[in-house]
Amino acid sequence: MNITFNELRDIKHKLPTGSIKKIAKELNLNEQTVRNYFGAKKFENEKIIGWHLQPGPDGGIVNIKDTKILDLARQIIKEHQSEEATLNED
């Protein structure tokens, strides 16, 4: 799957507090691995695990091999937005 780096960072910024820990726990990953997935600069063996960045518009194009983290992040955002909408109706 391809996504721009800026889109990936935007998804990370939309995550509610505690989401990185939640994703790491649910997928049995280290929290830093999840942070790196969203563009953090702390690498394991001097590379980012799970994706590859090609130069291009909007920060470059990220080729994601395994979308489990991204899929879960999008699910968390959707649930959070749904909860906020429900609260705003009251």
Summary of the structure (lengths in Angstrom):
residues: 90
radius of gyration: 14.0
end to end distance: 38.9
largest distance: 49.7
contacts: 225
relative contact order: 0.22
helix: 52%
strand: 14%
